[in-house]
Amino acid sequence: MNLEEYCGIWVYLEVHEGRIAPVSLELLGAGRQMADKRGVPLAGLLIGEGVRDLAQTAFPYGADQVYLYDDPIFCDYRTESYMRAVIECVNKNKPEIILYGATSTGKDLASAVATDLETGLTADTTMLDVNAETGLLEASRPAFGGNIMATILCKKHRPQMATVRPKVMKALEPDTARTGEIIEETITLLEEDIRTKVLKIVRETKEKVRLDEADVIVAGGKGLGSKEGFALIHRFAEKIGATVGASRDAVEAGWIDHDHQVGQTGVTVTPKIYFAIGISGAIQHLVGMRNSGLIIAINKDPNALIFQSCHYGIVGDAFEIVPLLMEAFQKK
Ligand code: FAD
C-alpha cells in the first residue's frame, strides 16, 4: 500500500432526526485542529436521502468540503448500503484519516468499513492527535480496565479510522461566514443488491435519559447503601432541576437503570456542575465525568480518590450533607 497517496481528514456526518448529529460537529472541531496542524483539507462525508441542505451546515463548523451521497436508497441507515458508499468514496478520494461518532450507527458503519478495507480502527477514542509530519493518527482510549490510556497507531494501512465518544471533543463556535465545496458523488446500488430492508421503525417509548446533554448532574454511588438510600439522589436532583447519574456499582446493585451510568462503560458527560455523592472515584468512573465544569464530591472517607479530581470536596455522610444542601437551595 502506498501511504503517500492518502491525504486529508474526513468526518462521517451522521444525521439524527433531520440534523447533523452533535457528535459529528464535535468531530469537525477536532478534525479542523488536526487538518490545520497537518496542512491538509477537512471534509465531511454525508450520506442520506434529502440531505443536500444539511451539507451547508458543516462549513461553519470547520469543514472545507462535503462529499455528498443524496439518494433514496439511503433513506434509512443500513450497514450494507452506507458502507458501500463510504468504501467507494474512500477508494476514489483516498483520505488518510476518517473519524466517526461512537454512536450505534457510527460504530456499526466504521467496523464494517474497516473490515472491508482491511484497515485499522480504534474504537471509543477519548483523545485525538495527529503527527504533523507523518500524518499518523494518535488515537487514545482507556485500556486494561481503564487503568491506563493506550495510544493506538495504524502504521501500515490507510485510511486510519477511529470512533470517538460523544462529548469528549468540542465543536467550534459556528462561523457563518465560512463556506466550502459540496462534491456530489453517486453510486449505482440497486435495492435488490442490499440484503436488509427496513420494515418498520419502532421508537422507544421509555423516556430517554439525556445525561450527555445535561447541564447539572447529581450522581450517586454505592455509598448510598440501598435503593431507598439512592432515593436521596432523585430528591436532590429534582430539587435543583438536575439529571440523575450513577456509578456502575449503583447500577449493578439494581438501584437505577444502566442508562444513568457514567463512565467507561456508561456515558461520557460534560455538565456545568457534577455532584459525585458516595462515589469513590475509580478511574473507570472518572473517565466519564472528569471534563465537567465544576465537580463537587461528597464522601465520608477523606482519603477517597474522588477528592483528587474534584473542585470542591465535602467530607461527610451524604445523608447529613445532602439534606443541608437541599435546605440551602430551598432558601435561595
Ligand atoms: P465504591 O467504590 O464502593 O465507593 C463508594 C464510596 O461511597 C466510598 O468512597 C465510600 O467512602 C463512600 N460512602 C459510603 N457511605 C457513604 C455515605 N453515607 N456518605 C458519603 N459517602 C459514603 N464504574 C463506573 O462508575 N462507571 C463505569 O462506566 C465503569 N466501567 C467499568 C469498566 C470496567 C472494565 C471495570 C473493571 C470497572 C468499571 N467500573 C465502572 C467500576 C469501577 O471500577 C468501580 O468499581 C465503581 O466506579 C465504584 O462505584 P462506587 O464509587 O459507587 O462504589
Boltz pocket constraint, residues with backbone or C-beta under 6 A from the ligand:
constraints:
  - pocket:
      binder: B
      contacts: [[A, 145], [A, 146], [A, 220], [A, 221], [A, 222], [A, 223], [A, 224], [A, 246], [A, 247], [A, 248], [A, 249], [A, 250], [A, 261], [A, 262], [A, 263], [A, 264], [A, 265], [A, 266], [A, 267], [A, 277], [A, 278], [A, 279], [A, 280], [A, 281], [A, 282], [A, 283], [A, 284], [A, 285], [A, 288], [A, 298], [A, 299], [A, 300], [A, 301], [A, 304], [A, 316], [A, 317], [A, 318], [A, 319]]
      max_distance: 6.0
